[in-house]
Amino acid sequence: MRRLPGITWLKVDIGDADSSLAKEYKITQVPYLQIYGPEGQLLADGDEALRWIDDRLVGKPP
């Protein structure tokens, strides 16, 4: 995976609803993804956030 300067990536992989982590925290689904800038401003969410990540991981300009 390509590293992007100034971006912190936090990913929690619950696996699926049957995983021990999902059961422990009673997680049945993840509602949507949100991306925040360094100053805390919302940059993208939902499907737009997925496109935001995809554009940057494949090297397209923002």
C-alpha positions in Angstrom: 0.0 0.0 0.0 1.2 3.5 -0.8 2.0 5.7 2.2 0.6 9.2 2.1 2.4 11.9 4.1 0.4 13.6 6.8 -2.4 10.9 6.8 -3.1 8.7 9.8 -5.0 5.5 8.9 -7.1 3.9 11.6 -8.7 0.7 10.6 -10.6 -1.7 12.8 -11.2 -5.0 11.1 -14.0 -6.7 12.8 -14.0 -9.5 10.3 -17.6 -10.4 10.2 -20.6 -10.3 12.6 -19.5 -13.7 13.9 -16.0 -12.7 15.0 -15.1 -12.6 18.7 -14.4 -8.8 18.4 -17.8 -8.1 16.8 -19.6 -10.1 19.5 -17.6 -8.6 22.3 -18.5 -5.1 21.3 -21.9 -6.0 19.8 -21.0 -4.7 16.4 -23.4 -5.8 13.7 -22.5 -3.4 11.0 -20.3 -0.3 10.3 -22.5 2.5 9.1 -20.1 4.4 6.8 -16.6 5.8 6.4 -15.6 9.3 7.3 -12.3 11.0 6.4 -11.0 14.0 8.4 -8.3 16.5 7.5 -5.4 17.4 9.9 -7.4 20.3 11.4 -10.4 18.1 12.1 -12.5 19.1 9.1 -14.6 16.5 7.4 -13.2 15.9 4.0 -15.4 13.1 2.7 -17.9 10.5 4.0 -19.8 7.5 2.7 -19.2 6.6 -1.0 -17.4 9.8 -1.5 -14.8 8.7 1.1 -14.3 5.4 -0.7 -13.6 7.3 -3.9 -11.3 9.7 -2.0 -9.2 6.8 -0.8 -9.2 5.0 -4.1 -8.1 8.1 -5.9 -5.1 8.6 -3.6 -4.1 4.9 -3.4 -3.9 4.6 -7.1 -2.0 7.8 -7.5 -4.6 10.1 -9.0 -4.3 13.7 -8.0 -6.8 15.1 -5.4 
